Amino acid sequence: MSGTQDRIFVSIAVSKPDGGLAFLPGAIKASERMAAWARADGYISLLINDNLFAEVTTDLLRTKIAEAIEKVTDRTALRRLIVFLRATAPHSVSTIRTGCSATETSGRPKQ
């Protein structure tokens, strides 16, 4: 375990997707367990799910993750960033509201 908190673990869950997909109650529990595991291993643990927030959106993710990165990089270099996403399959990406259709976002180059 690192003495300096220079690692971030982001645990994301969507249990109530739109579009007629089934409710996934285990998503919240999985995200909480993964966040607890990361915290116990010395990570800064960021928990984002639709139990804590009314809606999980790309704007919410961008804001919360950027804030966590900023806190680390104000003190030291960011050594590791892990993102865990638990949502209904096969439409996991579309359950996070982006304002874009899946076809529009799938063509984006990786950054």
Gaussian input, Z-matrix of N, CA and C with variables (Angstrom, degrees):
# hf/3-21g

backbone

0 1
 N
 C     1     B1
 C     2     B2     1     A1
 N     3     B3     2     A2     1     D1
 C     4     B4     3     A3     2     D2
 C     5     B5     4     A4     3     D3
 N     6     B6     5     A5     4     D4
 C     7     B7     6     A6     5     D5
 C     8     B8     7     A7     6     D6
 N     9     B9     8     A8     7     D7
 C    10    B10     9     A9     8     D8
 C    11    B11    10    A10     9     D9
 N    12    B12    11    A11    10    D10
 C    13    B13    12    A12    11    D11
 C    14    B14    13    A13    12    D12
 N    15    B15    14    A14    13    D13
 C    16    B16    15    A15    14    D14
 C    17    B17    16    A16    15    D15
 N    18    B18    17    A17    16    D16
 C    19    B19    18    A18    17    D17
 C    20    B20    19    A19    18    D18
 N    21    B21    20    A20    19    D19
 C    22    B22    21    A21    20    D20
 C    23    B23    22    A22    21    D21
 N    24    B24    23    A23    22    D22
 C    25    B25    24    A24    23    D23
 C    26    B26    25    A25    24    D24
 N    27    B27    26    A26    25    D25
 C    28    B28    27    A27    26    D26
 C    29    B29    28    A28    27    D27
 N    30    B30    29    A29    28    D28
 C    31    B31    30    A30    29    D29
 C    32    B32    31    A31    30    D30
 N    33    B33    32    A32    31    D31
 C    34    B34    33    A33    32    D32
 C    35    B35    34    A34    33    D33
 N    36    B36    35    A35    34    D34
 C    37    B37    36    A36    35    D35
 C    38    B38    37    A37    36    D36
 N    39    B39    38    A38    37    D37
 C    40    B40    39    A39    38    D38
 C    41    B41    40    A40    39    D39
 N    42    B42    41    A41    40    D40
 C    43    B43    42    A42    41    D41
 C    44    B44    43    A43    42    D42
 N    45    B45    44    A44    43    D43
 C    46    B46    45    A45    44    D44
 C    47    B47    46    A46    45    D45
 N    48    B48    47    A47    46    D46
 C    49    B49    48    A48    47    D47
 C    50    B50    49    A49    48    D48
 N    51    B51    50    A50    49    D49
 C    52    B52    51    A51    50    D50
 C    53    B53    52    A52    51    D51
 N    54    B54    53    A53    52    D52
 C    55    B55    54    A54    53    D53
 C    56    B56    55    A55    54    D54
 N    57    B57    56    A56    55    D55
 C    58    B58    57    A57    56    D56
 C    59    B59    58    A58    57    D57
 N    60    B60    59    A59    58    D58
 C    61    B61    60    A60    59    D59
 C    62    B62    61    A61    60    D60
 N    63    B63    62    A62    61    D61
 C    64    B64    63    A63    62    D62
 C    65    B65    64    A64    63    D63
 N    66    B66    65    A65    64    D64
 C    67    B67    66    A66    65    D65
 C    68    B68    67    A67    66    D66
 N    69    B69    68    A68    67    D67
 C    70    B70    69    A69    68    D68
 C    71    B71    70    A70    69    D69
 N    72    B72    71    A71    70    D70
 C    73    B73    72    A72    71    D71
 C    74    B74    73    A73    72    D72
 N    75    B75    74    A74    73    D73
 C    76    B76    75    A75    74    D74
 C    77    B77    76    A76    75    D75
 N    78    B78    77    A77    76    D76
 C    79    B79    78    A78    77    D77
 C    80    B80    79    A79    78    D78
 N    81    B81    80    A80    79    D79
 C    82    B82    81    A81    80    D80
 C    83    B83    82    A82    81    D81
 N    84    B84    83    A83    82    D82
 C    85    B85    84    A84    83    D83
 C    86    B86    85    A85    84    D84
 N    87    B87    86    A86    85    D85
 C    88    B88    87    A87    86    D86
 C    89    B89    88    A88    87    D87
 N    90    B90    89    A89    88    D88
 C    91    B91    90    A90    89    D89
 C    92    B92    91    A91    90    D90
 N    93    B93    92    A92    91    D91
 C    94    B94    93    A93    92    D92
 C    95    B95    94    A94    93    D93
 N    96    B96    95    A95    94    D94
 C    97    B97    96    A96    95    D95
 C    98    B98    97    A97    96    D96
 N    99    B99    98    A98    97    D97
 C   100   B100    99    A99    98    D98
 C   101   B101   100   A100    99    D99
 N   102   B102   101   A101   100   D100
 C   103   B103   102   A102   101   D101
 C   104   B104   103   A103   102   D102
 N   105   B105   104   A104   103   D103
 C   106   B106   105   A105   104   D104
 C   107   B107   106   A106   105   D105
 N   108   B108   107   A107   106   D106
 C   109   B109   108   A108   107   D107
 C   110   B110   109   A109   108   D108
 N   111   B111   110   A110   109   D109
 C   112   B112   111   A111   110   D110
 C   113   B113   112   A112   111   D111
 N   114   B114   113   A113   112   D112
 C   115   B115   114   A114   113   D113
 C   116   B116   115   A115   114   D114
 N   117   B117   116   A116   115   D115
 C   118   B118   117   A117   116   D116
 C   119   B119   118   A118   117   D117
 N   120   B120   119   A119   118   D118
 C   121   B121   120   A120   119   D119
 C   122   B122   121   A121   120   D120
 N   123   B123   122   A122   121   D121
 C   124   B124   123   A123   122   D122
 C   125   B125   124   A124   123   D123
 N   126   B126   125   A125   124   D124
 C   127   B127   126   A126   125   D125
 C   128   B128   127   A127   126   D126
 N   129   B129   128   A128   127   D127
 C   130   B130   129   A129   128   D128
 C   131   B131   130   A130   129   D129
 N   132   B132   131   A131   130   D130
 C   133   B133   132   A132   131   D131
 C   134   B134   133   A133   132   D132
 N   135   B135   134   A134   133   D133
 C   136   B136   135   A135   134   D134
 C   137   B137   136   A136   135   D135
 N   138   B138   137   A137   136   D136
 C   139   B139   138   A138   137   D137
 C   140   B140   139   A139   138   D138
 N   141   B141   140   A140   139   D139
 C   142   B142   141   A141   140   D140
 C   143   B143   142   A142   141   D141
 N   144   B144   143   A143   142   D142
 C   145   B145   144   A144   143   D143
 C   146   B146   145   A145   144   D144
 N   147   B147   146   A146   145   D145
 C   148   B148   147   A147   146   D146
 C   149   B149   148   A148   147   D147
 N   150   B150   149   A149   148   D148
 C   151   B151   150   A150   149   D149
 C   152   B152   151   A151   150   D150
 N   153   B153   152   A152   151   D151
 C   154   B154   153   A153   152   D152
 C   155   B155   154   A154   153   D153
 N   156   B156   155   A155   154   D154
 C   157   B157   156   A156   155   D155
 C   158   B158   157   A157   156   D156
 N   159   B159   158   A158   157   D157
 C   160   B160   159   A159   158   D158
 C   161   B161   160   A160   159   D159
 N   162   B162   161   A161   160   D160
 C   163   B163   162   A162   161   D161
 C   164   B164   163   A163   162   D162
 N   165   B165   164   A164   163   D163
 C   166   B166   165   A165   164   D164
 C   167   B167   166   A166   165   D165
 N   168   B168   167   A167   166   D166
 C   169   B169   168   A168   167   D167
 C   170   B170   169   A169   168   D168
 N   171   B171   170   A170   169   D169
 C   172   B172   171   A171   170   D170
 C   173   B173   172   A172   171   D171
 N   174   B174   173   A173   172   D172
 C   175   B175   174   A174   173   D173
 C   176   B176   175   A175   174   D174
 N   177   B177   176   A176   175   D175
 C   178   B178   177   A177   176   D176
 C   179   B179   178   A178   177   D177
 N   180   B180   179   A179   178   D178
 C   181   B181   180   A180   179   D179
 C   182   B182   181   A181   180   D180
 N   183   B183   182   A182   181   D181
 C   184   B184   183   A183   182   D182
 C   185   B185   184   A184   183   D183
 N   186   B186   185   A185   184   D184
 C   187   B187   186   A186   185   D185
 C   188   B188   187   A187   186   D186
 N   189   B189   188   A188   187   D187
 C   190   B190   189   A189   188   D188
 C   191   B191   190   A190   189   D189
 N   192   B192   191   A191   190   D190
 C   193   B193   192   A192   191   D191
 C   194   B194   193   A193   192   D192
 N   195   B195   194   A194   193   D193
 C   196   B196   195   A195   194   D194
 C   197   B197   196   A196   195   D195
 N   198   B198   197   A197   196   D196
 C   199   B199   198   A198   197   D197
 C   200   B200   199   A199   198   D198
 N   201   B201   200   A200   199   D199
 C   202   B202   201   A201   200   D200
 C   203   B203   202   A202   201   D201
 N   204   B204   203   A203   202   D202
 C   205   B205   204   A204   203   D203
 C   206   B206   205   A205   204   D204
 N   207   B207   206   A206   205   D205
 C   208   B208   207   A207   206   D206
 C   209   B209   208   A208   207   D207
 N   210   B210   209   A209   208   D208
 C   211   B211   210   A210   209   D209
 C   212   B212   211   A211   210   D210
 N   213   B213   212   A212   211   D211
 C   214   B214   213   A213   212   D212
 C   215   B215   214   A214   213   D213
 N   216   B216   215   A215   214   D214
 C   217   B217   216   A216   215   D215
 C   218   B218   217   A217   216   D216
 N   219   B219   218   A218   217   D217
 C   220   B220   219   A219   218   D218
 C   221   B221   220   A220   219   D219
 N   222   B222   221   A221   220   D220
 C   223   B223   222   A222   221   D221
 C   224   B224   223   A223   222   D222
 N   225   B225   224   A224   223   D223
 C   226   B226   225   A225   224   D224
 C   227   B227   226   A226   225   D225
 N   228   B228   227   A227   226   D226
 C   229   B229   228   A228   227   D227
 C   230   B230   229   A229   228   D228
 N   231   B231   230   A230   229   D229
 C   232   B232   231   A231   230   D230
 C   233   B233   232   A232   231   D231
 N   234   B234   233   A233   232   D232
 C   235   B235   234   A234   233   D233
 C   236   B236   235   A235   234   D234
 N   237   B237   236   A236   235   D235
 C   238   B238   237   A237   236   D236
 C   239   B239   238   A238   237   D237
 N   240   B240   239   A239   238   D238
 C   241   B241   240   A240   239   D239
 C   242   B242   241   A241   240   D240
 N   243   B243   242   A242   241   D241
 C   244   B244   243   A243   242   D242
 C   245   B245   244   A244   243   D243
 N   246   B246   245   A245   244   D244
 C   247   B247   246   A246   245   D245
 C   248   B248   247   A247   246   D246
 N   249   B249   248   A248   247   D247
 C   250   B250   249   A249   248   D248
 C   251   B251   250   A250   249   D249
 N   252   B252   251   A251   250   D250
 C   253   B253   252   A252   251   D251
 C   254   B254   253   A253   252   D252
 N   255   B255   254   A254   253   D253
 C   256   B256   255   A255   254   D254
 C   257   B257   256   A256   255   D255
 N   258   B258   257   A257   256   D256
 C   259   B259   258   A258   257   D257
 C   260   B260   259   A259   258   D258
 N   261   B261   260   A260   259   D259
 C   262   B262   261   A261   260   D260
 C   263   B263   262   A262   261   D261
 N   264   B264   263   A263   262   D262
 C   265   B265   264   A264   263   D263
 C   266   B266   265   A265   264   D264
 N   267   B267   266   A266   265   D265
 C   268   B268   267   A267   266   D266
 C   269   B269   268   A268   267   D267
 N   270   B270   269   A269   268   D268
 C   271   B271   270   A270   269   D269
 C   272   B272   271   A271   270   D270
 N   273   B273   272   A272   271   D271
 C   274   B274   273   A273   272   D272
 C   275   B275   274   A274   273   D273
 N   276   B276   275   A275   274   D274
 C   277   B277   276   A276   275   D275
 C   278   B278   277   A277   276   D276
 N   279   B279   278   A278   277   D277
 C   280   B280   279   A279   278   D278
 C   281   B281   280   A280   279   D279
 N   282   B282   281   A281   280   D280
 C   283   B283   282   A282   281   D281
 C   284   B284   283   A283   282   D282
 N   285   B285   284   A284   283   D283
 C   286   B286   285   A285   284   D284
 C   287   B287   286   A286   285   D285
 N   288   B288   287   A287   286   D286
 C   289   B289   288   A288   287   D287
 C   290   B290   289   A289   288   D288
 N   291   B291   290   A290   289   D289
 C   292   B292   291   A291   290   D290
 C   293   B293   292   A292   291   D291
 N   294   B294   293   A293   292   D292
 C   295   B295   294   A294   293   D293
 C   296   B296   295   A295   294   D294
 N   297   B297   296   A296   295   D295
 C   298   B298   297   A297   296   D296
 C   299   B299   298   A298   297   D297
 N   300   B300   299   A299   298   D298
 C   301   B301   300   A300   299   D299
 C   302   B302   301   A301   300   D300
 N   303   B303   302   A302   301   D301
 C   304   B304   303   A303   302   D302
 C   305   B305   304   A304   303   D303
 N   306   B306   305   A305   304   D304
 C   307   B307   306   A306   305   D305
 C   308   B308   307   A307   306   D306
 N   309   B309   308   A308   307   D307
 C   310   B310   309   A309   308   D308
 C   311   B311   310   A310   309   D309
 N   312   B312   311   A311   310   D310
 C   313   B313   312   A312   311   D311
 C   314   B314   313   A313   312   D312
 N   315   B315   314   A314   313   D313
 C   316   B316   315   A315   314   D314
 C   317   B317   316   A316   315   D315
 N   318   B318   317   A317   316   D316
 C   319   B319   318   A318   317   D317
 C   320   B320   319   A319   318   D318
 N   321   B321   320   A320   319   D319
 C   322   B322   321   A321   320   D320
 C   323   B323   322   A322   321   D321
 N   324   B324   323   A323   322   D322
 C   325   B325   324   A324   323   D323
 C   326   B326   325   A325   324   D324
 N   327   B327   326   A326   325   D325
 C   328   B328   327   A327   326   D326
 C   329   B329   328   A328   327   D327
 N   330   B330   329   A329   328   D328
 C   331   B331   330   A330   329   D329
 C   332   B332   331   A331   330   D330

   B1=1.4527
   B2=1.5178
   B3=1.2864
   B4=1.4490
   B5=1.5289
   B6=1.3511
   B7=1.4491
   B8=1.5203
   B9=1.3204
   B10=1.4529
   B11=1.5171
   B12=1.3067
   B13=1.4663
   B14=1.5236
   B15=1.3275
   B16=1.4551
   B17=1.5243
   B18=1.3261
   B19=1.4676
   B20=1.5277
   B21=1.3308
   B22=1.4653
   B23=1.5257
   B24=1.3172
   B25=1.4560
   B26=1.5275
   B27=1.3249
   B28=1.4637
   B29=1.5305
   B30=1.3115
   B31=1.4639
   B32=1.5297
   B33=1.3376
   B34=1.4616
   B35=1.5262
   B36=1.3314
   B37=1.4677
   B38=1.5204
   B39=1.3193
   B40=1.4574
   B41=1.5227
   B42=1.3259
   B43=1.4689
   B44=1.5211
   B45=1.3391
   B46=1.4686
   B47=1.5267
   B48=1.3234
   B49=1.4662
   B50=1.5207
   B51=1.3087
   B52=1.4601
   B53=1.5266
   B54=1.2904
   B55=1.4544
   B56=1.5160
   B57=1.3192
   B58=1.4495
   B59=1.5212
   B60=1.3371
   B61=1.4592
   B62=1.5194
   B63=1.3126
   B64=1.4658
   B65=1.5314
   B66=1.3365
   B67=1.4546
   B68=1.5251
   B69=1.3192
   B70=1.4571
   B71=1.5321
   B72=1.3478
   B73=1.4629
   B74=1.5272
   B75=1.3105
   B76=1.4588
   B77=1.5177
   B78=1.3116
   B79=1.4643
   B80=1.5220
   B81=1.3210
   B82=1.4675
   B83=1.5171
   B84=1.3286
   B85=1.4661
   B86=1.5290
   B87=1.3354
   B88=1.4674
   B89=1.5263
   B90=1.3423
   B91=1.4647
   B92=1.5279
   B93=1.3224
   B94=1.4658
   B95=1.5242
   B96=1.3154
   B97=1.4677
   B98=1.5255
   B99=1.3242
   B100=1.4657
   B101=1.5319
   B102=1.3357
   B103=1.4622
   B104=1.5319
   B105=1.3298
   B106=1.4720
   B107=1.5253
   B108=1.3349
   B109=1.4691
   B110=1.5318
   B111=1.3193
   B112=1.4621
   B113=1.5285
   B114=1.3219
   B115=1.4586
   B116=1.5366
   B117=1.3406
   B118=1.4638
   B119=1.5261
   B120=1.3326
   B121=1.4626
   B122=1.5378
   B123=1.3218
   B124=1.4547
   B125=1.5130
   B126=1.3198
   B127=1.4594
   B128=1.5233
   B129=1.3096
   B130=1.4504
   B131=1.5194
   B132=1.3018
   B133=1.4589
   B134=1.5215
   B135=1.3243
   B136=1.4559
   B137=1.5200
   B138=1.3169
   B139=1.4608
   B140=1.5261
   B141=1.3319
   B142=1.4664
   B143=1.5160
   B144=1.3375
   B145=1.4677
   B146=1.5237
   B147=1.3256
   B148=1.4630
   B149=1.5267
   B150=1.3177
   B151=1.4550
   B152=1.5335
   B153=1.3261
   B154=1.4678
   B155=1.5230
   B156=1.3313
   B157=1.4578
   B158=1.5239
   B159=1.3178
   B160=1.4704
   B161=1.5190
   B162=1.3280
   B163=1.4585
   B164=1.5322
   B165=1.3138
   B166=1.4576
   B167=1.5267
   B168=1.3154
   B169=1.4684
   B170=1.5307
   B171=1.3099
   B172=1.4638
   B173=1.5328
   B174=1.3265
   B175=1.4668
   B176=1.5297
   B177=1.3357
   B178=1.4661
   B179=1.5261
   B180=1.3219
   B181=1.4650
   B182=1.5251
   B183=1.3122
   B184=1.4685
   B185=1.5324
   B186=1.3151
   B187=1.4639
   B188=1.5287
   B189=1.3246
   B190=1.4692
   B191=1.5306
   B192=1.3300
   B193=1.4618
   B194=1.5264
   B195=1.3242
   B196=1.4690
   B197=1.5302
   B198=1.3304
   B199=1.4717
   B200=1.5242
   B201=1.3379
   B202=1.4655
   B203=1.5299
   B204=1.3238
   B205=1.4643
   B206=1.5186
   B207=1.3242
   B208=1.4644
   B209=1.5235
   B210=1.3327
   B211=1.4714
   B212=1.5250
   B213=1.3280
   B214=1.4622
   B215=1.5201
   B216=1.3155
   B217=1.4698
   B218=1.5272
   B219=1.3216
   B220=1.4651
   B221=1.5354
   B222=1.3463
   B223=1.4643
   B224=1.5169
   B225=1.3267
   B226=1.4640
   B227=1.5303
   B228=1.3092
   B229=1.4695
   B230=1.5317
   B231=1.3064
   B232=1.4597
   B233=1.5207
   B234=1.3278
   B235=1.4588
   B236=1.5156
   B237=1.3296
   B238=1.4619
   B239=1.5214
   B240=1.3420
   B241=1.4600
   B242=1.5236
   B243=1.3249
   B244=1.4627
   B245=1.5209
   B246=1.3328
   B247=1.4619
   B248=1.5174
   B249=1.3374
   B250=1.4604
   B251=1.5209
   B252=1.3285
   B253=1.4653
   B254=1.5119
   B255=1.3217
   B256=1.4538
   B257=1.5207
   B258=1.3222
   B259=1.4638
   B260=1.5158
   B261=1.3069
   B262=1.4555
   B263=1.5145
   B264=1.2911
   B265=1.4673
   B266=1.5220
   B267=1.2891
   B268=1.4592
   B269=1.5175
   B270=1.3065
   B271=1.4741
   B272=1.5237
   B273=1.3276
   B274=1.4628
   B275=1.5164
   B276=1.3048
   B277=1.4646
   B278=1.5149
   B279=1.3245
   B280=1.4593
   B281=1.5204
   B282=1.3391
   B283=1.4615
   B284=1.5205
   B285=1.3050
   B286=1.4610
   B287=1.5166
   B288=1.2987
   B289=1.4543
   B290=1.5148
   B291=1.3137
   B292=1.4620
   B293=1.5129
   B294=1.3152
   B295=1.4522
   B296=1.5124
   B297=1.3188
   B298=1.4645
   B299=1.5229
   B300=1.2953
   B301=1.4588
   B302=1.5205
   B303=1.3223
   B304=1.4637
   B305=1.5196
   B306=1.3187
   B307=1.4594
   B308=1.5222
   B309=1.3272
   B310=1.4666
   B311=1.5302
   B312=1.3377
   B313=1.4560
   B314=1.5187
   B315=1.3340
   B316=1.4486
   B317=1.5171
   B318=1.3187
   B319=1.4537
   B320=1.5179
   B321=1.3242
   B322=1.4699
   B323=1.5191
   B324=1.3235
   B325=1.4663
   B326=1.5269
   B327=1.3160
   B328=1.4682
   B329=1.5165
   B330=1.3389
   B331=1.4627
   B332=1.4996
   A1=109.65
   A2=116.81
   A3=123.34
   A4=110.43
   A5=116.53
   A6=120.27
   A7=112.33
   A8=116.40
   A9=122.01
   A10=108.62
   A11=116.60
   A12=118.35
   A13=108.23
   A14=114.18
   A15=121.23
   A16=111.20
   A17=115.49
   A18=121.19
   A19=108.69
   A20=116.22
   A21=122.05
   A22=109.05
   A23=115.26
   A24=122.11
   A25=107.39
   A26=116.68
   A27=122.36
   A28=107.23
   A29=116.40
   A30=121.81
   A31=108.75
   A32=115.72
   A33=122.03
   A34=109.20
   A35=116.07
   A36=119.86
   A37=110.13
   A38=114.71
   A39=122.11
   A40=106.15
   A41=116.43
   A42=120.48
   A43=112.92
   A44=115.96
   A45=120.56
   A46=110.10
   A47=116.64
   A48=118.81
   A49=111.68
   A50=115.09
   A51=118.74
   A52=108.65
   A53=117.11
   A54=120.94
   A55=114.58
   A56=117.76
   A57=120.78
   A58=114.98
   A59=117.57
   A60=120.22
   A61=109.88
   A62=116.30
   A63=122.12
   A64=111.64
   A65=114.76
   A66=123.48
   A67=108.26
   A68=117.40
   A69=121.97
   A70=109.50
   A71=117.60
   A72=120.54
   A73=113.93
   A74=118.20
   A75=120.95
   A76=113.99
   A77=117.55
   A78=120.90
   A79=111.27
   A80=117.18
   A81=121.09
   A82=110.10
   A83=116.82
   A84=121.55
   A85=110.28
   A86=117.19
   A87=120.50
   A88=111.18
   A89=116.94
   A90=119.83
   A91=111.09
   A92=117.05
   A93=120.67
   A94=111.47
   A95=116.64
   A96=120.50
   A97=111.82
   A98=116.59
   A99=119.90
   A100=110.71
   A101=117.45
   A102=120.93
   A103=110.71
   A104=116.91
   A105=121.11
   A106=110.99
   A107=115.99
   A108=120.40
   A109=110.09
   A110=116.39
   A111=120.93
   A112=111.17
   A113=116.73
   A114=121.47
   A115=110.26
   A116=116.57
   A117=121.14
   A118=111.77
   A119=116.97
   A120=121.40
   A121=111.57
   A122=118.08
   A123=121.62
   A124=116.43
   A125=117.51
   A126=120.42
   A127=110.65
   A128=117.06
   A129=121.32
   A130=103.59
   A131=116.79
   A132=121.33
   A133=110.35
   A134=115.76
   A135=122.43
   A136=108.20
   A137=117.41
   A138=123.12
   A139=109.35
   A140=115.74
   A141=121.51
   A142=107.21
   A143=116.18
   A144=119.40
   A145=109.90
   A146=115.53
   A147=119.23
   A148=112.94
   A149=116.32
   A150=121.02
   A151=109.00
   A152=116.52
   A153=122.19
   A154=112.50
   A155=116.41
   A156=122.61
   A157=108.78
   A158=116.72
   A159=120.67
   A160=111.77
   A161=116.10
   A162=121.22
   A163=108.74
   A164=116.79
   A165=120.99
   A166=106.75
   A167=115.39
   A168=121.19
   A169=109.49
   A170=115.44
   A171=118.74
   A172=110.64
   A173=117.51
   A174=119.87
   A175=111.11
   A176=116.75
   A177=120.96
   A178=109.74
   A179=116.94
   A180=120.91
   A181=110.79
   A182=116.55
   A183=121.30
   A184=110.12
   A185=117.05
   A186=121.62
   A187=111.48
   A188=117.02
   A189=121.07
   A190=111.99
   A191=117.08
   A192=120.09
   A193=110.41
   A194=117.24
   A195=120.50
   A196=110.66
   A197=117.60
   A198=120.92
   A199=110.82
   A200=116.91
   A201=120.67
   A202=110.94
   A203=117.01
   A204=120.86
   A205=110.62
   A206=116.16
   A207=120.56
   A208=111.57
   A209=117.12
   A210=120.59
   A211=111.03
   A212=116.37
   A213=119.81
   A214=110.69
   A215=116.45
   A216=119.57
   A217=113.24
   A218=117.74
   A219=120.21
   A220=110.35
   A221=116.84
   A222=122.01
   A223=114.32
   A224=116.40
   A225=120.68
   A226=109.35
   A227=116.28
   A228=120.39
   A229=109.16
   A230=116.47
   A231=121.44
   A232=107.85
   A233=116.06
   A234=120.64
   A235=112.40
   A236=117.01
   A237=119.46
   A238=110.07
   A239=115.39
   A240=122.92
   A241=107.12
   A242=116.32
   A243=121.82
   A244=107.66
   A245=116.47
   A246=121.67
   A247=108.01
   A248=115.90
   A249=123.67
   A250=107.27
   A251=117.14
   A252=122.02
   A253=109.08
   A254=116.19
   A255=121.13
   A256=107.70
   A257=115.48
   A258=122.08
   A259=108.21
   A260=115.84
   A261=118.76
   A262=110.52
   A263=117.07
   A264=122.65
   A265=107.48
   A266=122.57
   A267=127.12
   A268=113.54
   A269=118.61
   A270=121.35
   A271=112.01
   A272=117.64
   A273=121.61
   A274=113.41
   A275=117.21
   A276=119.51
   A277=111.22
   A278=117.55
   A279=119.40
   A280=112.71
   A281=118.81
   A282=119.63
   A283=111.53
   A284=117.82
   A285=120.74
   A286=106.20
   A287=116.41
   A288=121.63
   A289=111.81
   A290=115.17
   A291=120.51
   A292=112.46
   A293=117.08
   A294=119.25
   A295=111.36
   A296=117.62
   A297=122.81
   A298=108.15
   A299=116.25
   A300=118.75
   A301=108.95
   A302=116.87
   A303=120.90
   A304=111.34
   A305=118.09
   A306=120.03
   A307=111.46
   A308=116.58
   A309=118.76
   A310=111.75
   A311=117.35
   A312=120.17
   A313=112.26
   A314=118.94
   A315=120.12
   A316=112.84
   A317=118.45
   A318=121.06
   A319=114.42
   A320=116.71
   A321=119.52
   A322=110.25
   A323=117.23
   A324=119.69
   A325=109.90
   A326=116.65
   A327=121.11
   A328=108.40
   A329=115.42
   A330=119.55
   A331=110.33
   D1=134.75
   D2=-179.12
   D3=-75.06
   D4=139.46
   D5=178.23
   D6=-71.10
   D7=-36.20
   D8=177.79
   D9=-93.40
   D10=137.88
   D11=177.35
   D12=-79.13
   D13=93.15
   D14=-177.95
   D15=-122.43
   D16=15.69
   D17=179.48
   D18=-129.00
   D19=138.60
   D20=-178.54
   D21=-121.98
   D22=135.27
   D23=174.67
   D24=-119.52
   D25=119.29
   D26=179.78
   D27=-105.08
   D28=120.60
   D29=-179.77
   D30=-112.79
   D31=113.85
   D32=-174.31
   D33=-116.25
   D34=136.72
   D35=176.08
   D36=-141.47
   D37=139.88
   D38=173.60
   D39=-124.51
   D40=109.91
   D41=-177.68
   D42=-100.73
   D43=-18.09
   D44=-177.56
   D45=-123.20
   D46=71.73
   D47=-178.31
   D48=-72.51
   D49=156.20
   D50=174.86
   D51=-91.65
   D52=-174.64
   D53=178.06
   D54=79.70
   D55=18.88
   D56=177.06
   D57=78.80
   D58=9.53
   D59=177.70
   D60=-76.81
   D61=153.17
   D62=-176.02
   D63=-68.92
   D64=147.85
   D65=173.28
   D66=-63.06
   D67=138.44
   D68=-177.69
   D69=-125.62
   D70=81.46
   D71=-174.82
   D72=-63.41
   D73=-27.00
   D74=-179.84
   D75=-71.20
   D76=-14.92
   D77=-178.80
   D78=-62.82
   D79=-41.96
   D80=-179.27
   D81=-64.22
   D82=-48.31
   D83=-179.40
   D84=-60.81
   D85=-42.88
   D86=179.02
   D87=-61.65
   D88=-43.16
   D89=-179.62
   D90=-66.24
   D91=-38.33
   D92=178.18
   D93=-66.02
   D94=-42.88
   D95=179.32
   D96=-64.14
   D97=-43.10
   D98=179.56
   D99=-65.85
   D100=-39.95
   D101=177.93
   D102=-63.57
   D103=-40.95
   D104=178.51
   D105=-65.21
   D106=-41.81
   D107=178.12
   D108=-59.78
   D109=-46.50
   D110=-178.70
   D111=-64.31
   D112=-43.30
   D113=179.28
   D114=-60.24
   D115=-43.04
   D116=179.00
   D117=-64.81
   D118=-24.49
   D119=179.65
   D120=-94.09
   D121=10.50
   D122=174.07
   D123=92.29
   D124=6.53
   D125=177.22
   D126=-80.47
   D127=150.47
   D128=163.91
   D129=-73.73
   D130=120.85
   D131=-172.66
   D132=-106.34
   D133=122.47
   D134=-179.42
   D135=-113.59
   D136=115.32
   D137=-177.52
   D138=-105.65
   D139=120.64
   D140=179.53
   D141=-130.86
   D142=117.49
   D143=176.12
   D144=-151.73
   D145=170.11
   D146=-177.09
   D147=-83.01
   D148=13.14
   D149=168.29
   D150=-94.70
   D151=-33.28
   D152=179.55
   D153=-88.82
   D154=-30.92
   D155=-178.83
   D156=-122.58
   D157=145.36
   D158=-178.97
   D159=-57.75
   D160=-35.73
   D161=-176.87
   D162=-151.24
   D163=137.49
   D164=175.87
   D165=-94.30
   D166=113.03
   D167=-176.90
   D168=-123.19
   D169=163.94
   D170=176.77
   D171=-64.85
   D172=-33.46
   D173=177.09
   D174=-64.22
   D175=-42.19
   D176=177.62
   D177=-62.06
   D178=-47.72
   D179=-179.93
   D180=-60.92
   D181=-47.00
   D182=-179.59
   D183=-57.64
   D184=-46.27
   D185=-177.77
   D186=-65.23
   D187=-51.85
   D188=-175.65
   D189=-66.06
   D190=-42.25
   D191=-179.47
   D192=-68.95
   D193=-41.62
   D194=178.35
   D195=-62.11
   D196=-40.57
   D197=178.13
   D198=-61.82
   D199=-43.76
   D200=-179.95
   D201=-64.54
   D202=-42.64
   D203=178.90
   D204=-63.78
   D205=-41.48
   D206=179.62
   D207=-61.25
   D208=-41.77
   D209=179.22
   D210=-60.78
   D211=-40.44
   D212=179.38
   D213=-70.46
   D214=-49.14
   D215=-173.86
   D216=-73.01
   D217=-11.85
   D218=171.64
   D219=-69.86
   D220=-25.91
   D221=-176.92
   D222=-107.89
   D223=-35.09
   D224=-172.49
   D225=-159.13
   D226=179.47
   D227=176.79
   D228=-80.37
   D229=142.92
   D230=175.69
   D231=-74.92
   D232=119.71
   D233=-176.44
   D234=-90.39
   D235=-34.56
   D236=-176.96
   D237=-155.44
   D238=141.06
   D239=174.69
   D240=-132.01
   D241=117.41
   D242=178.91
   D243=-116.26
   D244=134.52
   D245=177.64
   D246=-119.79
   D247=123.22
   D248=176.90
   D249=-111.03
   D250=124.79
   D251=179.96
   D252=-121.54
   D253=124.01
   D254=175.18
   D255=-121.35
   D256=110.34
   D257=178.84
   D258=-147.11
   D259=171.77
   D260=-179.51
   D261=-67.22
   D262=140.20
   D263=176.74
   D264=-101.12
   D265=154.58
   D266=5.84
   D267=-92.37
   D268=8.27
   D269=-174.06
   D270=-105.25
   D271=35.07
   D272=-174.37
   D273=-54.16
   D274=-45.07
   D275=-176.74
   D276=-66.41
   D277=-37.93
   D278=-176.46
   D279=-73.55
   D280=-13.50
   D281=178.97
   D282=-75.13
   D283=-19.37
   D284=173.66
   D285=-89.72
   D286=115.69
   D287=-170.39
   D288=-69.02
   D289=116.83
   D290=-176.35
   D291=-111.99
   D292=-18.30
   D293=-174.00
   D294=83.27
   D295=3.89
   D296=179.20
   D297=-124.09
   D298=153.08
   D299=174.69
   D300=-79.23
   D301=163.01
   D302=-179.64
   D303=-59.79
   D304=-34.68
   D305=-179.87
   D306=-70.30
   D307=-32.37
   D308=178.60
   D309=-69.98
   D310=-37.68
   D311=-176.68
   D312=-82.98
   D313=-24.87
   D314=-175.33
   D315=-70.67
   D316=-20.53
   D317=-178.91
   D318=-86.81
   D319=-1.45
   D320=-178.46
   D321=-70.26
   D322=140.26
   D323=176.22
   D324=-71.37
   D325=149.86
   D326=176.74
   D327=-71.75
   D328=141.55
   D329=-179.18
   D330=-115.34

